[in-house]
Amino acid sequence: MVLPKGSSPLQRLGGKLPGGVYWHEECAKRREALCQMVSPGTVVLVPAAQLYHVPGTRIPLPFRQEANFFFLTGVYDDSDMVCSLEVSPDGKSFTYKLFCAEEDAERQRWEGQRYSPKDAKALRADCVEPVGSFPSYVRGIHQENRPVVLDAKMWRGHPLASHVLGPSANTTLRKQSNHLDPVLGKSVTYDTLEQLLHELRWRKSEAEVDMMRASAEITTGAFNQCMALSHPSMNERQLSSLFEFLCKQEGAQRMPYPQVVAGGNNACTIHYSSNNRRVFGGELVLMDAGCDFYGYVSDVTRTWPVSGKFTEPQREVYEHVLEAHRECVEVCVEGNTLRDIHKMSVHLLSRALSKLGIVQKSTQQIILRGLYKPYYPHSIGHWLGMDTHDVHTVSALRPFEEGVVLTIEPGLYLPRNVHDIPAQYRGIGIRLEDDVLVRGGGLGPEVLSGNVPISPEDVEDLVGTWMDQEHQPAPEGEDQVDLTSASSLVGQQGSLGVYYNHPSKEHMARFWSSKLNKL
């Protein structure tokens, strides 16, 4: 299948990306919603993330914006900023203020253009002031005895923290509510703002769902190409670096967490991150990876045989995990809870352990005695959004609502050194994870990452197919190149892989193929 020119997520979303007019309007709605949740006269204070440097140098470390600050402001790539929302005494309006660094030609020479107080129009703020005036601003709030809502964790380590939390702010994390603060007095409420913001972030707007789909689409394409390029004796780090290359090529800014690329017995380590071992014929490789697309993340896991064919024991375990995955995805509908679905996954995987003879007890006994835990030690999933483990203050007992996105990720891990496990199953680790959107109106869930093959037949059909393809350049005058002949392998969900629309990308694809073919 050929993807038309201009249909990449980056091109398709256009003005709907952060920084565009559409996104500023989205952030304005969020600020208004937050201000309606606090008392009249309240001041809300939210800091941006800090930019850190390699010790002893001016070299900046990779920067990722604090999710709550980004959610309210739309400012994705700048630090040294503070957002203030001043709610009017009658609660009917609010003033949106930003504090940011003064223009600094020397810093700009080293780190590039940054926002300054003159950028009020671009930032859509009512007022933009130098960050140096923030301490006097805080003193003014205190003198007016206005209530302040903030979250102490957001300020930990911040250079302005002592002006907000008191002199001991950078050594002691305060968690009390209505703490008698030495700077702001008794009107400060700690550790409630995060809960308010998580409440707003839990249900995704239409614009946010578009971003989540785009993030999942990029991840989906990268997974498909990694699976197609897989072959025996390749190194885990090659898949890891290829995945990152493909995601960033399609518009992702970064990886939201260290990829897990675990061959053979390494897959039994849940957060394995060494990614430096060869994966040999007959072994499985488990890849848990995602991308960060303008502040919205994806989180997907697949497990596949690098030789292109499951062994019989591998397939037995795989089909049990797949059954649990499918059953759990189907019930991601309004009214159910993460806790409900986790209980379902425990039942299904405990039954699998009994059937496979890994735990020689009945399903009920395995559950009651917790005998499944060594083989399924994690929960079925988590909320997903601006952070990988998103909005952690929202309970797993909360019934799903339209717009919620979560992961479903059952797994079984059978380490080689556990001799109670039947020999044929030892060293097998399998996890299958997808990003799932809860829809309203009685509709079933939408699997955002559903274009990655998951049935054992489709997986076997895809693995290693890239090596058999001929990569011809586009005919002169055409804007598209079809680099895959395996689109039918995905089934009815849609197109397969990452598609390249200009020669430089095709050149990189050829480069990777040639490197992998030499192994």
GUKELO-973912 format. One record per residue (C-alpha): residue in three letters; x, y, z. Coordinates in steps of 0.5 Angstrom, whole numbers, plus 500, padded with zeros to 3 digits. Layout:
N
alaXYZ/...
END
This chain:
519
met500500500/val502507498/leu502513503/pro500519499/lys504525500/gly503530506/ser499524510/ser505523515/pro502525522/leu507531522/gln504534516/arg497532517/leu496535524/gly499542521/gly496548525/lys493543531/leu500542533/pro503545540/gly504553538/gly499553533/val493558534/tyr488551535/trp493549540/his493556544/glu485555544/glu485548547/cys490551553/ala485557554/lys480552555/arg484548560/arg486554564/glu479556564/ala477549567/leu482549572/cys480556575/gln473554575/met475548580/val479553585/ser476558590/pro475565588/gly481570589/thr486564589/val492564585/val495558582/leu502557581/val506552576/pro513552574/ala516550568/ala521544568/gln528546569/leu534546564/tyr540542566/his547542564/val553537563/pro556538570/gly562543569/thr560545562/arg555549558/ile552543554/pro545542556/leu542536557/pro536533554/phe530537556/arg522535557/gln517540559/glu513539565/ala507536563/asn502540567/phe506546565/phe505544558/phe498542559/leu496549561/thr501554557/gly502550551/val510552552/tyr513545550/asp521547549/asp523553554/ser525553561/asp526558566/met518560566/val512560571/cys505560570/ser500564574/leu493564574/glu490569578/val482568579/ser478574580/pro475575587/asp468574584/gly470568581/lys468570574/ser474571571/phe482570571/thr488573569/tyr494569566/lys501571567/leu507568565/phe514570568/cys520568563/ala527570563/glu530576560/glu533576553/asp540574554/ala545575548/glu550570551/arg545565553/gln542565546/arg549564543/trp549558546/glu542555547/gly538558542/gln532563542/arg528563548/tyr522566550/ser522573553/pro517578556/lys516581550/asp513575547/ala506576550/lys502576544/ala506569542/leu505566548/arg497568549/ala498571556/asp495577559/cys501579562/val509577561/glu514579566/pro521578567/val522572572/gly527576576/ser520580579/phe517573581/pro520574588/ser516581589/tyr510578586/val510572591/arg511578597/gly505582594/ile500575594/his502574601/gln501582603/glu494581600/asn493575604/arg490571597/pro490563597/val495560593/val494553590/leu500549588/asp504543588/ala510542592/lys513536588/met513541582/trp517546586/arg522541589/gly530543586/his527550583/pro531556584/leu525560586/ala522554590/ser525558597/his520564595/val514560594/leu515554600/gly520557605/pro527557606/ser528549607/ala524548600/asn530545597/thr531540602/thr525538605/leu519536601/arg513539604/lys506535604/gln502538609/ser495541606/asn494548609/his501549612/leu503555616/asp508557611/pro514562613/val513566606/leu506566604/gly503565611/lys497560612/ser493561606/val498556602/thr495549600/tyr500544598/asp499538594/thr492539591/leu494542584/glu496536582/gln490532583/leu486538580/leu490538574/his490530573/glu483530573/leu483535567/arg488531564/trp485524565/arg479525559/lys483527553/ser480532548/glu479531541/ala485535540/glu489530545/val486524542/asp489526535/met496527538/met495520541/arg493517535/ala499521531/ser504518537/ala501511536/glu502511529/ile509513529/thr510508534/thr506503530/gly510504523/ala517503527/phe515497530/asn513494523/gln519496520/cys523493526/met519486526/ala521486518/leu528487519/ser529482524/his533476523/pro537471527/ser544474531/met542481530/asn544485537/glu538488541/arg542495540/gln540495533/leu533494534/ser533499539/ser537504535/leu533503529/phe526504533/glu529511535/phe531513528/leu525511525/cys520515530/lys524521530/gln524521522/glu517521522/gly517527527/ala517524534/gln522529539/arg524523543/met523517547/pro519517553/tyr522512557/pro528507555/gln526502550/val526495553/val529490547/ala530484550/gly532477547/gly531470550/asn531470557/asn532477558/ala525478556/cys524475563/thr527482566/ile521487566/his525493565/tyr531490562/ser535496559/ser542494557/asn540492550/asn546489548/arg546482547/arg545478540/val539475539/phe540468536/gly535463532/gly530460536/glu529466541/leu524471542/val525478542/leu521483547/met520490545/asp517495549/ala518502546/gly514508544/cys515515542/asp514522545/phe510526539/tyr510534542/gly508532549/tyr504526548/val507519548/ser505512546/asp507505549/val507499546/thr510492547/arg510486542/thr514479542/trp516476536/pro521470534/val527473530/ser528467526/gly520468523/lys517462526/phe515460533/thr517454537/glu511450539/pro512452547/gln513459545/arg507459541/glu503456547/val505461552/tyr504466546/glu497464545/his495464552/val498471553/leu494474547/glu488471549/ala488475556/his490481551/arg484480547/glu479479553/cys482485557/val482490551/glu474488549/val472490556/cys475497556/val469501555/glu465506560/gly463504567/asn469498567/thr475500572/leu483498571/arg482494577/asp476490574/ile480488568/his487487572/lys482481576/met480479569/ser487478567/val489475573/his484469572/leu486468565/leu493468566/ser493464572/arg488459568/ala494459563/leu499457568/ser495451570/lys494449563/leu501449561/gly503445568/ile507451570/val504451577/gln500445578/lys494447582/ser487449580/thr486456577/gln482458584/gln488456588/ile493460584/ile489466585/leu487465592/arg495464594/gly498469589/leu502463586/tyr501467579/lys505473582/pro512470580/tyr510469573/tyr505476572/pro508481577/his505487574/ser498490573/ile494490567/gly496497565/his496504567/trp493511564/leu497514558/gly497521556/met503526557/asp506522561/thr508514560/his505513567/asp500518566/val495522572/his498517577/thr493520582/val487518579/ser485511582/ala485504578/leu478504582/arg475510577/pro470507572/phe472509565/glu469515561/glu469517554/gly476520552/val480516557/val487512554/leu490507558/thr495501556/ile493493556/glu499489557/pro498482560/gly505478560/leu508471562/tyr515471564/leu518464565/pro526465567/arg531460565/asn533459572/val527457575/his527449575/asp520448577/ile518451570/pro517445565/ala524445561/gln521447554/tyr518453557/arg524456561/gly527462558/ile520465555/gly518472556/ile512474553/arg508481554/leu503484549/glu501491550/asp497496546/asp494503547/val487503548/leu482509547/val475509551/arg470511547/gly463514548/gly456512546/gly456505547/leu462504542/gly467499543/pro474501545/glu479504539/val486500539/leu490506537/ser496502536/gly492496533/asn496496526/val502492529/pro501485528/ile499481534/ser496474532/pro502469531/glu500468524/asp501475522/val507476526/glu510470523/asp508473516/leu512480517/val518478521/gly524478516/thr520480510/trp524487509/met530483507/asp526480501/gln524486498/glu527490493/his527498494/gln526502488/pro527509488/ala520513486/pro519514478/glu522521476/gly516526478/glu513522483/asp512524490/gln511517493/val515511494/asp512504496/leu517500500/thr513495503/ser509489499/ala507486506/ser501491507/ser496485507/leu499482513/val496487518/gly489485516/gln483490516/gln486495521/gly490499516/ser497500512/leu503497514/gly510500516/val513507515/tyr513510508/tyr518514505/asn516520501/his523523499/pro530520497/ser534522503/lys529517507/glu530511502/his537512503/met537511510/ala533505509/arg538502505/phe543504509/trp540500515/ser538494511/ser545494508/lys548494515/leu543489518/asn545484512/lys552484514/leu551481521/
END
